[in-house]
Amino acid sequence: EVRAAEAEGPSRTARKALGFDELLRGDIDAMKQRSRNYARRQLTWMRKMAGVQTIDVTRRDAADVAAEIGRRLVTGREVS
């Protein structure tokens, strides 16, 4: 099964993945830039949606973010 999958190469879905073409070319910087651009577009889109709340996780570890979400859920404060 594994040999057959390797012989077929990446699936059609995998080939559509963000950064796949850049990765194949070895252009890691372009892959990173494309990912950042996509994330920026997602944030822009989400900010326009009513009721969507975001958390800036820059320079925060997962445990800190999880604790913040938990605190805000318990106290009823909005997550921003």
DACOR-V712997 format. One record per pair of residues at least 24 apart in sequence whose C-alpha atoms are under 10 Angstrom apart, sorted by sequence separation. I is the first residue (numbers start at 1). GAP is how many residues later the second one is. If there is no record, write none. Layout:
I:GAP / I:GAP
This chain:
54:24 / 55:24 / 56:24 / 53:25 / 54:25 / 55:25 / 52:26 / 53:26 / 54:26 / 51:27 / 52:27 / 53:27 / 52:28
